[in-house]
Amino acid sequence: MRFILPLLFLLFSFSTAAQNPPPPALAANAWVLFDHSTGQVLVSHKPDERIEPASLTKLMTAYVTFTALKNGSITLEQEVNVSERAWKQIGSRMFIEPRTPVTVDQLIHGMIIQSGNDACVALAEVIAGSEEAFVHLMNREAERLGMKNTRFANSSGLPDENLYTTARDLALLASALVRDFPELYRIYSMREYTYNKITQPNRNRLLWMDSTVDGMKTGHTSAAGYCLVSSAERGSRRLVSVLLGAESDTIRAQESLKLLNYGFQFFDAAKLYDAGQELSRFEVWKGEQNDVPVGFESEFVMSLPKGQADKVQVALKSFQPIMAPVQKGQIIGSLALSIDGAEIGEYPVVALQNIEPAGFFGRLWDALKLWIKSL
């Protein structure tokens, strides 16, 4: 399993001027290019500016729905009675009708492919009893996923003053969908869906423009502009692009593809360390051993500018004093990486084995040494 950057270290954008051609100038208000495999933001523009997400909200509606499927509270075959509220939703719809049961599976397809606002409300009601209760689940998941600048107010993305997110938060959400629900994520690659004898195409034009793109979601309101979250897999690498505030459907697709192409062309995934590889040994106080091996529990892989992996410089820092007992996997230091003096990021390193406390006299002797060091 590859090492994913933990939330206690902020995601970052590369300073690419010295290593790569600059990213393309994009006709949009904000964007993020995110490496799904490593959790890195490769390039961005206004990644933390709050925006209205429009139908990109449905990514979280899908995440909560997939979670409900996973924990067994609903099933794909389950029939759902359509409420008046769901039926009367404005905007994009899959055209469900009262007194005509629809399955959860059909609603999911209608939500994802047809962007049905009616499908979102029907799913919210069957999962949580009401849309209001479902929104509580959406916000709870957003907090858990580390979406620090996001608030949901409904399940569909219809305009609301209390509904907002950011490009960075949407990248985190999109990546989580792929990671946590790979089988259900495949629905995002379907180009059309028919329900109630009405066939509607997927609004994600990139599915026709690039065979490596297999999702995700479009959004549009007059305030938000034309938005697109997209994901592409080429070889062993997957990138997620978030583009917000374009002026047209065509422009959001073209600019998103520029962003994806830039990431695949100018960045490579490089394995820097094996799982369990000893990087160094840190001093331990009051323990049966005087030091402990440190490293990463999982394979440490990063996206780096092409041809730069051999230029990475490292600086290892110990969080001293480290006191026994020490548990395997305990964070006890950090590794700072840079290229040509430009900082890449700082990542936690962990103890690779347990260190038990020393006996009484050993602890006493170390306590004395620590006291002398503090003078």
C-alpha positions as CSV (number, residue, x, y, z in Angstrom):
1,M,0.0,0.0,0.0
2,R,1.4,3.4,-0.9
3,F,1.9,6.1,1.6
4,I,-0.8,8.8,1.5
5,L,0.0,12.2,3.1
6,P,-1.8,12.4,6.5
7,L,-4.1,15.2,7.3
8,L,-1.9,16.6,10.0
9,F,0.4,17.9,7.3
10,L,-1.2,20.4,4.9
11,L,-1.4,19.5,1.3
12,F,0.8,21.7,-0.9
13,S,1.4,22.8,-4.4
14,F,4.7,22.5,-6.1
15,S,6.8,25.5,-7.0
16,T,7.5,24.2,-10.5
17,A,9.1,27.2,-12.1
18,A,12.6,25.9,-11.8
19,Q,11.9,22.3,-12.7
20,N,9.0,22.3,-15.2
21,P,7.3,24.6,-17.8
22,P,4.7,26.6,-15.9
23,P,1.2,25.2,-15.8
24,P,-1.2,26.3,-18.6
25,A,-3.1,29.5,-18.3
26,L,-6.7,28.3,-17.8
27,A,-9.9,30.1,-18.5
28,A,-11.5,29.5,-15.1
29,N,-11.8,31.1,-11.7
30,A,-10.1,28.4,-9.7
31,W,-8.6,25.0,-10.2
32,V,-6.6,22.2,-8.5
33,L,-4.7,19.2,-10.0
34,F,-4.5,16.5,-7.4
35,D,-2.5,13.2,-7.5
36,H,-4.8,10.5,-6.2
37,S,-2.0,8.0,-5.5
38,T,0.0,10.3,-3.3
39,G,-2.4,12.9,-2.0
40,Q,-0.5,15.8,-3.4
41,V,-1.8,19.0,-5.0
42,L,0.5,19.4,-8.0
43,V,-0.7,22.8,-9.2
44,S,-3.5,25.1,-8.2
45,H,-5.1,28.5,-8.5
46,K,-7.2,29.9,-5.7
47,P,-7.6,26.4,-4.2
48,D,-9.1,27.6,-0.9
49,E,-11.5,30.3,-2.2
50,R,-15.1,29.5,-1.3
51,I,-17.4,28.9,-4.2
52,E,-20.9,27.7,-4.8
53,P,-20.5,24.0,-5.9
54,A,-23.8,23.6,-7.8
55,S,-24.2,20.0,-8.9
56,L,-20.7,19.1,-7.7
57,T,-22.6,18.7,-4.4
58,K,-23.8,15.4,-5.7
59,L,-20.3,14.0,-5.2
60,M,-21.0,14.1,-1.5
61,T,-24.6,12.8,-2.0
62,A,-23.0,9.9,-3.8
63,Y,-20.4,9.3,-1.0
64,V,-23.0,9.2,1.7
65,T,-25.2,6.9,-0.5
66,F,-22.3,4.5,-1.2
67,T,-21.5,4.5,2.5
68,A,-25.1,3.5,3.3
69,L,-24.8,0.7,0.7
70,K,-21.6,-0.5,2.3
71,N,-22.9,-0.6,5.8
72,G,-26.1,-2.4,4.6
73,S,-28.7,0.2,5.6
74,I,-29.9,0.2,2.0
75,T,-29.5,-2.2,-1.0
76,L,-29.3,-1.6,-4.7
77,E,-32.5,-3.7,-5.3
78,Q,-34.5,-1.8,-2.7
79,E,-37.6,-0.1,-4.0
80,V,-38.1,3.6,-3.0
81,N,-41.5,5.3,-3.0
82,V,-41.2,8.8,-4.6
83,S,-42.3,11.6,-2.4
84,E,-44.0,14.8,-3.7
85,R,-40.9,16.7,-2.6
86,A,-38.6,14.6,-4.7
87,W,-41.0,14.7,-7.7
88,K,-41.3,18.5,-7.6
89,Q,-37.6,19.2,-7.6
90,I,-36.6,21.9,-10.2
91,G,-33.6,21.8,-12.4
92,S,-32.0,18.7,-13.9
93,R,-34.1,15.5,-13.3
94,M,-34.3,11.9,-14.1
95,F,-38.2,12.1,-14.1
96,I,-39.2,9.8,-11.3
97,E,-42.9,9.8,-10.5
98,P,-45.1,9.4,-7.4
99,R,-46.8,6.0,-7.1
100,T,-44.1,4.5,-9.4
101,P,-41.5,2.8,-7.2
102,V,-37.9,3.2,-8.3
103,T,-34.9,1.2,-7.1
104,V,-31.9,2.6,-5.3
105,D,-29.7,1.4,-8.2
106,Q,-31.8,3.4,-10.7
107,L,-31.7,6.4,-8.5
108,I,-27.9,6.2,-8.2
109,H,-27.6,6.1,-12.0
110,G,-30.0,9.0,-12.3
111,M,-28.1,11.0,-9.8
112,I,-24.7,10.4,-11.4
113,I,-25.3,10.2,-15.1
114,Q,-28.4,12.4,-15.5
115,S,-27.6,14.7,-12.5
116,G,-31.1,14.3,-11.3
117,N,-32.1,16.6,-8.4
118,D,-35.2,14.4,-7.9
119,A,-33.0,11.4,-7.5
120,C,-30.9,13.1,-4.9
121,V,-33.9,14.0,-2.7
122,A,-35.3,10.4,-3.1
123,L,-32.0,8.9,-2.0
124,A,-31.7,11.4,0.9
125,E,-35.2,10.5,2.2
126,V,-34.7,6.7,2.0
127,I,-31.3,6.9,3.7
128,A,-32.0,9.5,6.4
129,G,-35.8,9.9,6.5
130,S,-35.5,13.5,5.3
131,E,-33.3,15.7,3.2
132,E,-32.5,17.8,6.3
133,A,-31.2,14.8,8.2
134,F,-29.3,13.6,5.1
135,V,-27.5,17.0,5.0
136,H,-26.3,16.4,8.5
137,L,-24.7,13.2,7.3
138,M,-23.1,15.1,4.4
139,N,-21.5,17.6,6.7
140,R,-20.3,15.0,9.1
141,E,-18.6,13.1,6.2
142,A,-17.1,16.4,5.0
143,E,-15.5,17.0,8.4
144,R,-14.2,13.5,8.6
145,L,-12.6,13.7,5.2
146,G,-10.8,17.0,6.1
147,M,-12.9,19.3,3.9
148,K,-12.2,22.3,6.1
149,N,-14.0,24.9,4.0
150,T,-17.1,23.1,3.0
151,R,-20.7,23.3,4.1
152,F,-23.7,21.5,2.6
153,A,-27.3,22.8,2.7
154,N,-29.1,20.4,0.4
155,S,-28.4,17.1,-1.5
156,S,-28.6,18.4,-5.0
157,G,-26.6,21.6,-5.1
158,L,-29.4,24.0,-5.8
159,P,-28.4,27.6,-4.8
160,D,-28.3,28.3,-1.1
161,E,-26.4,30.9,0.9
162,N,-25.2,28.2,3.3
163,L,-23.8,26.0,0.6
164,Y,-20.1,26.4,-0.2
165,T,-16.9,24.5,-0.8
166,T,-13.4,24.9,-2.4
167,A,-11.4,23.4,-5.2
168,R,-9.1,21.7,-2.7
169,D,-12.0,20.2,-0.7
170,L,-13.6,18.9,-3.9
171,A,-10.4,17.2,-4.9
172,L,-10.3,15.5,-1.5
173,L,-13.9,14.3,-1.9
174,A,-13.4,13.1,-5.5
175,S,-10.3,11.1,-4.5
176,A,-12.1,9.6,-1.5
177,L,-14.9,8.4,-3.8
178,V,-12.4,6.6,-6.1
179,R,-10.4,5.2,-3.1
180,D,-13.3,4.0,-0.9
181,F,-15.8,2.8,-3.6
182,P,-13.9,1.7,-6.7
183,E,-16.7,-0.6,-8.0
184,L,-19.5,2.0,-7.7
185,Y,-17.2,4.7,-9.1
186,R,-17.4,2.9,-12.4
187,I,-20.9,4.3,-12.9
188,Y,-19.3,7.7,-13.5
189,S,-17.9,6.4,-16.8
190,M,-21.3,5.6,-18.3
191,R,-22.1,7.9,-21.2
192,E,-25.9,7.8,-21.0
193,Y,-28.7,6.4,-19.0
194,T,-32.4,5.7,-19.8
195,Y,-35.2,5.9,-17.2
196,N,-38.9,6.3,-17.8
197,K,-38.2,5.9,-21.5
198,I,-36.1,9.1,-21.4
199,T,-32.4,8.8,-22.4
200,Q,-30.1,11.5,-21.2
201,P,-26.3,11.8,-21.9
202,N,-23.6,12.2,-19.3
203,R,-22.7,15.9,-19.2
204,N,-19.0,15.2,-18.8
205,R,-17.7,15.8,-22.3
206,L,-14.3,14.4,-21.3
207,L,-15.7,10.9,-21.5
208,W,-15.8,11.4,-25.3
209,M,-12.6,13.5,-25.6
210,D,-10.1,11.2,-23.8
211,S,-10.3,7.5,-23.3
212,T,-8.3,7.7,-20.0
213,V,-11.0,9.8,-18.3
214,D,-13.5,7.7,-16.4
215,G,-15.5,10.3,-14.4
216,M,-16.5,12.5,-12.5
217,K,-19.1,15.3,-12.3
218,T,-20.3,18.5,-13.9
219,G,-22.0,21.5,-12.2
220,H,-23.5,24.8,-13.4
221,T,-25.4,27.7,-12.0
222,S,-25.3,31.3,-13.0
223,A,-23.3,32.1,-9.8
224,A,-20.9,29.2,-10.0
225,G,-20.3,29.2,-13.7
226,Y,-19.5,25.9,-15.5
227,C,-17.6,23.5,-13.3
228,L,-16.1,20.1,-13.8
229,V,-14.4,17.6,-11.5
230,S,-12.7,14.9,-13.6
231,S,-10.4,12.0,-13.1
232,A,-8.1,10.1,-15.5
233,E,-5.9,7.0,-15.1
234,R,-2.9,6.5,-17.3
235,G,-0.8,3.5,-16.5
236,S,-0.5,3.2,-12.7
237,R,-1.2,6.9,-12.1
238,R,-4.5,8.6,-11.4
239,L,-5.0,12.4,-11.4
240,V,-8.0,14.4,-10.3
241,S,-8.7,17.8,-11.7
242,V,-11.1,20.4,-10.3
243,L,-12.0,23.3,-12.5
244,L,-14.4,26.0,-11.3
245,G,-16.1,29.0,-12.9
246,A,-15.5,28.5,-16.7
247,E,-17.7,30.4,-19.1
248,S,-19.2,27.4,-21.0
249,D,-19.6,23.7,-21.1
250,T,-17.0,23.4,-23.9
251,I,-14.4,25.6,-22.1
252,R,-14.7,23.6,-18.8
253,A,-13.9,20.4,-20.7
254,Q,-11.1,21.8,-22.8
255,E,-9.4,23.5,-19.8
256,S,-9.8,20.4,-17.6
257,L,-8.1,18.3,-20.2
258,K,-5.2,20.8,-20.4
259,L,-4.7,20.5,-16.7
260,L,-4.8,16.6,-16.7
261,N,-2.3,16.5,-19.7
262,Y,0.0,18.9,-17.9
263,G,0.1,16.6,-14.8
264,F,0.7,13.4,-16.7
265,Q,3.3,15.0,-19.0
266,F,5.5,16.8,-16.5
267,F,5.2,14.8,-13.3
268,D,6.3,11.2,-12.5
269,A,5.5,8.9,-9.5
270,A,8.8,8.0,-7.8
271,K,9.2,5.5,-4.9
272,L,11.5,7.1,-2.4
273,Y,11.4,4.5,0.4
274,D,10.2,1.0,0.9
275,A,7.8,0.0,3.6
276,G,9.7,-0.5,6.8
277,Q,13.0,0.8,5.4
278,E,15.2,2.1,8.2
279,L,16.0,5.8,7.5
280,S,17.9,6.4,10.8
281,R,17.8,5.7,14.5
282,F,16.5,8.2,17.0
283,E,17.7,8.4,20.6
284,V,15.2,7.1,23.2
285,W,15.1,8.0,26.9
286,K,14.2,5.7,29.8
287,G,13.9,2.7,27.5
288,E,15.4,-0.8,27.4
289,Q,17.1,0.3,24.2
290,N,18.9,3.7,23.7
291,D,17.6,4.2,20.2
292,V,14.8,3.1,17.8
293,P,14.7,2.6,14.0
294,V,12.5,5.1,12.1
295,G,10.9,5.1,8.7
296,F,7.5,4.7,7.0
297,E,5.1,1.9,7.6
298,S,4.0,1.9,3.9
299,E,5.7,2.4,0.7
300,F,6.5,6.1,0.3
301,V,5.6,7.3,-3.3
302,M,5.6,10.9,-4.5
303,S,4.8,12.8,-7.6
304,L,7.9,14.7,-8.6
305,P,8.7,16.9,-11.6
306,K,10.1,14.6,-14.3
307,G,13.8,13.9,-14.0
308,Q,14.0,15.4,-10.5
309,A,13.8,12.3,-8.3
310,D,17.6,12.0,-8.1
311,K,17.8,15.6,-6.9
312,V,15.6,15.3,-3.8
313,Q,17.4,16.4,-0.6
314,V,16.2,15.2,2.7
315,A,16.4,16.5,6.3
316,L,15.3,14.2,9.1
317,K,14.2,15.7,12.4
318,S,13.6,13.9,15.7
319,F,10.8,15.0,18.1
320,Q,13.1,14.9,21.1
321,P,12.9,13.9,23.9
322,I,11.4,10.6,22.9
323,M,10.4,8.7,26.1
324,A,9.8,5.0,26.4
325,P,7.5,3.3,26.0
326,V,7.5,3.8,22.3
327,Q,4.9,2.0,20.2
328,K,5.6,0.7,16.7
329,G,3.9,3.2,14.3
330,Q,4.1,6.1,16.7
331,I,5.0,9.4,15.0
332,I,8.4,10.5,16.5
333,G,9.8,12.7,13.8
334,S,9.5,14.3,10.4
335,L,11.3,14.1,7.0
336,A,11.6,17.4,5.0
337,L,12.1,17.1,1.3
338,S,13.4,19.8,-1.1
339,I,14.7,20.2,-4.6
340,D,17.3,22.8,-5.4
341,G,16.5,24.6,-2.2
342,A,12.7,24.7,-2.9
343,E,10.7,22.9,-0.2
344,I,8.5,20.1,-1.3
345,G,6.9,19.2,2.0
346,E,7.3,17.7,5.4
347,Y,6.1,14.2,6.3
348,P,5.8,12.2,9.5
349,V,8.2,9.3,10.2
350,V,7.3,6.6,12.7
351,A,9.0,4.1,15.0
352,L,9.5,0.8,13.3
353,Q,9.5,-1.3,16.5
354,N,8.3,-1.2,20.1
355,I,10.7,0.1,22.9
356,E,9.7,-1.0,26.4
357,P,10.6,1.1,29.5
358,A,13.9,0.4,31.2
359,G,14.1,-0.8,34.8
360,F,14.0,1.6,37.8
361,F,17.7,2.5,37.8
362,G,17.8,2.9,34.0
363,R,14.9,5.4,34.1
364,L,16.5,7.2,37.1
365,W,19.8,7.5,35.3
366,D,18.2,8.9,32.1
367,A,16.1,11.3,34.2
368,L,19.4,12.6,35.7
369,K,21.0,13.0,32.3
370,L,17.9,14.9,31.0
371,W,18.1,17.2,34.0
372,I,21.7,17.9,33.3
373,K,21.0,18.6,29.6
374,S,18.3,21.1,30.6
375,L,20.7,23.2,32.7
